[in-house]
């Protein structure tokens, strides 16, 4: 290491906590056990990075039955094996299905009647969704609406949507689809007042499948330069466990009912600084243009993200690291054309509304004209 010849394989595995720049948040949530104990709990997108950690932490709070819902068969299988080993007395049900399939949702909700629903299923990759706007809207908007409405009609008492900071003044199809998903969710409050609908926003999660850290790891292991899109690009970061802890905390806050909760993620971090830190922790010097290459912003990406829009009022809550956002009344009052598109599962009209509602979005992907028409 002194001669600068150390390689990644010669040091301990790099931990995401090494890169955070602060101590990870660890919360004690005694009220969560009371809220979940003995209940039927459903998690969509259960096999994903956030979803799998969410079910681990829910499982530790003794629900009556924990339903894992995902369309990714293999990751779901291995997650089920892990949970059955760690929690042998817990009733675990793994269900393969899509959030855009009314038949699958109806079957699982009628069978298990979940009282608590955590909706983590979504498409999250910004550049990829730029070229696939129909799929982004189909899953992120219509899928959210389908799950939330079906959950309410089956007797759920609480529903939480995991959203993103990219929904704030969106510059991408993915961000705009999550923004519309937030609005679609909160619009259901009027017709289903018995359900506590909530949305939670946070930024990038270190170590998640779509984050920059796995990419940097693969590049290091392959002897390739680390790719950074822009010298000044910044993102908010947190670890998977602390993101899930804060989501679970928001889920039991009375102040977050019918609102969007915003999680405190500290200060945004420059991606270039993150790359330099990874190199240093891996025993390599920083060589601009050699082991770090600037590639340029990709379609839909911003230089800097925000957690709240200027028109959203931020209010503190009884939880130290969770705030709630007061949105304008028209936020949850959807236009008639959107309501009819949601009720009629008309994805094409929802995509057109997205482009008209966010003129800064560029049309890069083809939208099937006959689907949902």
C-alpha positions in Angstrom: 0.0 0.0 0.0 2.9 2.3 0.7 4.2 2.0 -2.9 0.7 2.5 -4.3 0.5 -1.0 -5.7 -2.3 -2.3 -3.5 -5.3 -3.6 -5.3 -8.9 -4.0 -4.1 -8.6 -7.7 -3.5 -5.7 -7.1 -1.0 -7.8 -5.1 1.4 -11.0 -5.9 3.3 -14.2 -5.6 1.3 -15.2 -2.0 0.9 -18.3 -1.2 3.1 -20.8 1.4 2.0 -20.6 2.9 5.5 -17.0 3.8 4.7 -18.3 6.2 2.0 -21.2 7.8 3.8 -19.1 10.6 5.4 -21.2 10.4 8.7 -22.3 7.8 11.2 -25.2 5.7 9.9 -28.6 6.4 11.6 -29.8 3.7 14.0 -33.3 4.0 15.3 -35.2 2.3 18.1 -38.8 1.9 17.0 -40.8 0.3 19.8 -44.1 1.7 18.3 -43.4 -0.2 15.1 -43.7 -3.6 16.9 -47.0 -2.5 18.3 -48.2 -1.4 14.9 -47.1 -4.6 13.0 -47.5 -7.4 15.7 -49.9 -10.0 14.6 -51.0 -8.2 11.4 -51.0 -9.2 7.8 -48.3 -7.2 6.0 -47.7 -7.0 2.3 -44.6 -5.7 0.6 -44.5 -5.1 -3.1 -41.1 -5.2 -4.8 -40.0 -7.4 -1.9 -37.0 -8.9 -3.7 -35.4 -5.5 -4.6 -32.7 -3.7 -2.6 -35.1 -1.6 -0.5 -37.9 -4.2 -0.5 -35.7 -7.0 0.8 -34.3 -4.9 3.7 -37.8 -3.7 4.4 -39.1 -7.3 4.8 -36.1 -8.2 7.0 -36.9 -5.3 9.4 -40.7 -6.0 9.3 -40.0 -9.7 10.0 -38.2 -8.8 13.2 -41.4 -7.1 14.5 -43.5 -10.3 14.6 -46.2 -9.7 12.0 -48.9 -12.4 11.8 -48.1 -13.1 8.1 -45.6 -11.4 5.9 -46.4 -11.5 2.2 -43.5 -11.0 -0.3 -44.9 -9.8 -3.6 -42.5 -9.5 -6.6 -42.3 -10.5 -10.3 -38.6 -11.4 -10.0 -38.8 -15.1 -9.3 -35.2 -16.0 -8.5 -34.4 -13.2 -6.0 -37.8 -13.8 -4.4 -36.9 -17.5 -3.9 -33.6 -16.8 -2.2 -35.2 -14.1 0.0 -37.8 -16.5 1.1 -35.1 -19.1 2.0 -33.2 -16.4 4.0 -36.2 -15.3 5.9 -37.4 -18.8 6.7 -34.0 -19.6 8.2 -33.8 -16.4 10.2 -37.4 -16.4 11.4 -38.5 -20.1 11.5 -41.7 -19.4 13.4 -42.9 -16.6 11.1 -45.6 -17.3 8.5 -44.0 -16.1 5.2 -45.8 -16.2 1.9 -43.9 -15.6 -1.3 -46.1 -14.6 -4.2 -44.9 -14.1 -7.8 -46.9 -11.4 -9.6 -47.0 -7.9 -11.2 -48.3 -4.7 -9.7 -49.8 -4.0 -13.1 -51.9 -7.2 -13.1 -55.3 -6.6 -11.5 -55.9 -10.4 -11.4 -52.7 -11.0 -9.5 -53.4 -8.2 -7.1 -57.0 -9.2 -6.5 -55.9 -12.8 -5.7 -53.2 -11.9 -3.3 -55.2 -9.2 -1.5 -58.4 -11.3 -1.2 -56.3 -14.2 0.2 -54.2 -12.3 2.8 -56.3 -9.2 3.5 -53.2 -7.1 4.5 -53.7 -4.4 7.1 -50.4 -2.7 6.2 -49.0 -2.4 2.7 -45.6 -1.1 1.7 -45.2 -0.3 -2.0 -41.6 -0.5 -3.1 -42.1 -1.9 -6.6 -41.0 0.6 -9.2 -38.7 1.2 -12.2 -36.0 3.5 -10.9 -33.2 3.7 -13.5 -33.4 7.3 -14.9 -31.6 6.9 -18.3 -33.3 3.6 -19.1 -36.8 5.0 -18.4 -36.1 7.9 -20.8 -36.2 5.4 -23.6 -39.1 3.4 -22.1 -41.7 5.9 -21.0 -44.6 3.6 -21.4 -43.1 1.0 -19.1 -42.2 3.7 -16.5 -45.8 5.0 -16.4 -47.4 1.6 -16.6 -45.5 0.4 -13.5 -44.8 3.5 -11.5 -48.1 5.3 -12.0 -50.7 2.8 -12.9 -49.1 0.0 -10.8 -49.1 2.3 -7.7 -52.8 3.3 -8.3 -53.8 -0.4 -8.8 -52.1 -1.6 -5.6 -53.3 1.3 -3.5 -56.9 1.1 -4.7 -57.1 -2.7 -4.4 -55.5 -2.6 -0.9 -58.1 0.0 0.2 -60.9 -2.1 -1.2 -59.6 -5.2 0.6 -59.6 -3.6 4.0 -56.0 -2.2 4.4 -55.7 0.4 7.1 -52.3 1.9 6.0 -50.5 2.2 2.7 -47.0 3.6 2.2 -45.5 4.5 -1.2 -41.7 4.7 -1.4 -41.0 7.6 -3.7 -37.8 9.5 -4.7 -36.2 13.0 -4.7 -36.3 12.8 -8.5 -40.1 13.5 -8.2 -39.2 17.1 -7.2 -39.3 19.4 -10.3 -38.6 16.3 -12.4 -36.3 16.4 -15.4 -36.8 12.7 -16.3 -39.6 10.4 -17.2 -38.8 8.3 -14.1 -39.0 11.3 -11.8 -42.2 12.6 -13.5 -43.8 9.2 -13.2 -43.1 9.0 -9.5 -44.4 12.6 -9.1 -47.7 11.5 -10.7 -47.7 8.3 -8.6 -47.6 10.5 -5.5 -50.5 12.5 -6.7 -52.5 9.4 -7.7 -51.9 7.9 -4.3 -53.0 11.0 -2.3 -56.0 11.4 -4.5 -57.4 8.2 -3.1 -57.7 9.8 0.4 -61.0 11.4 -0.5 -62.7 8.2 -1.7 -61.1 5.9 1.0 -60.8 8.0 4.2 -60.5 4.9 6.3 -57.0 4.3 4.9 -53.9 6.2 6.0 -52.1 6.9 2.7 -48.5 8.1 2.9 -45.6 8.7 0.6 -41.9 8.9 1.6 -39.2 10.6 -0.4 -35.5 10.0 -0.2 -32.5 10.1 -2.5 -29.9 7.7 -3.7 -29.2 4.6 -1.6 -25.6 3.5 -1.2 -25.3 -0.1 -2.3 -28.7 -0.6 -3.9 -28.8 -2.5 -7.2 -29.1 0.6 -9.3 -26.7 2.9 -7.4 -23.3 4.1 -8.4 -21.5 2.0 -5.8 -22.0 -1.5 -7.5 -20.9 0.2 -10.8 -17.7 1.6 -9.2 -17.0 -1.9 -7.6 -17.3 -3.6 -11.0 -15.1 -1.1 -12.6 -12.5 -1.4 -9.9 -12.5 -5.2 -10.1 -12.2 -5.1 -13.9 -9.3 -2.6 -13.8 -11.4 0.0 -15.5 -11.6 3.7 -14.8 -14.4 5.0 -12.6 -17.0 6.9 -14.7 -18.4 10.1 -13.3 -21.0 12.0 -15.4 -20.0 15.5 -14.3 -17.4 17.2 -12.1 -20.0 19.0 -10.0 -22.9 16.4 -9.9 -24.2 15.8 -6.4 -26.6 13.4 -4.8 -28.1 12.7 -1.4 -27.0 9.4 0.0 -28.0 7.0 2.7 -27.5 3.3 3.4 -30.1 0.7 2.8 -30.7 -0.1 6.5 -31.1 3.5 7.5 -33.4 4.3 4.5 -35.7 1.5 5.6 -35.6 2.5 9.3 -36.7 6.0 8.4 -39.4 4.6 6.1 -40.7 2.4 8.9 -40.6 5.4 11.3 -42.6 7.5 8.8 -45.1 4.7 8.5 -46.2 5.1 12.2 -46.2 8.9 12.4 -49.7 10.4 12.7 -48.4 13.6 11.1 -47.5 11.9 7.9 -51.0 10.6 7.1 -52.2 11.9 3.8 -48.9 13.6 3.2 -45.5 13.2 1.7 -42.8 12.5 4.3 -39.2 13.7 3.6 -36.3 11.9 5.2 -33.3 13.8 6.5 -30.3 12.6 4.4 -27.7 15.1 5.6 -25.8 17.1 3.0 -25.5 16.1 -0.7 -22.3 14.5 -1.7 -20.3 15.1 -4.9 -20.0 11.9 -7.0 -16.5 12.8 -7.9 -15.6 13.0 -4.2 -17.2 9.6 -3.8 -15.0 8.2 -6.6 -11.9 9.7 -5.0 -12.8 8.2 -1.6 -13.3 4.7 -3.1 -10.0 4.9 -4.8 -8.3 6.0 -1.6 -9.9 3.3 0.4 -8.9 0.8 -2.3 -5.3 1.9 -2.1 -5.1 3.7 -5.4 -4.1 7.3 -6.1 -6.6 9.6 -7.9 -5.5 10.2 -11.5 -8.0 12.4 -13.4 -8.5 11.3 -16.9 -6.9 7.9 -16.2 -8.7 6.1 -13.3 -11.5 8.6 -13.2 -13.2 9.7 -16.4 -15.9 12.3 -16.9 -18.5 11.0 -19.3 -21.2 13.8 -19.3 -24.7 13.8 -17.9 -27.0 11.1 -19.2 -30.5 11.7 -20.5 -32.9 12.9 -17.8 -30.2 13.5 -15.2 -29.8 16.7 -13.1 -26.7 18.2 -11.7 -28.3 18.5 -8.2 -31.4 16.9 -6.7 -33.9 18.4 -4.2 -36.0 16.8 -1.5 -38.8 19.4 -1.7 -40.2 21.7 -4.3 -40.3 25.5 -3.6 -44.1 25.4 -3.3 -44.1 22.6 -0.7 -44.0 23.7 2.9 -41.8 21.6 5.2 -43.0 20.9 8.7 -41.1 19.1 11.5 -42.6 16.0 13.1 -42.2 14.3 16.5 -39.5 12.1 14.8 -36.2 13.9 14.7 -35.2 13.0 11.1 -38.6 13.0 9.4 -40.4 16.1 8.1 -43.7 16.2 6.3 -44.5 18.3 3.2 -47.7 20.4 2.9 -48.6 20.3 -0.8 -51.1 22.6 -2.5 -54.7 21.4 -2.6 -54.6 20.8 -6.3 -51.7 18.3 -5.9 -54.2 15.5 -5.0 -57.0 16.9 -7.1 -56.3 15.2 -10.3 -57.6 16.5 -13.6 -60.6 14.6 -15.0 -58.5 13.2 -17.9 -56.0 11.6 -15.5 -58.7 10.1 -13.4 -60.4 8.6 -16.4 -57.0 7.3 -17.7 -56.3 5.7 -14.3 -59.7 4.1 -14.0 -59.6 2.9 -17.6 -56.0 1.7 -17.3 -55.1 3.9 -20.3 -51.3 4.1 -20.2 -51.0 6.0 -23.5 -53.1 8.9 -22.2 -51.1 8.9 -19.0 -47.9 9.2 -20.9 -49.3 12.0 -23.0 -50.4 13.8 -19.8 -46.9 13.4 -18.4 -45.2 15.0 -21.4 -47.8 17.8 -21.5 -47.5 18.4 -17.7 -43.8 18.5 -17.8 -42.7 20.3 -21.0 -39.0 20.0 -20.1 -39.2 16.2 -20.7 -37.8 15.1 -24.1 -39.4 12.4 -26.1 -36.8 9.7 -26.6 -38.7 6.5 -26.5 -41.6 5.2 -28.5 -45.0 4.9 -26.9 -47.2 2.0 -28.2 -50.2 3.9 -29.6 -52.6 1.0 -29.5 -52.0 -0.1 -25.9 -54.6 1.1 -23.3 -56.4 3.2 -26.0 
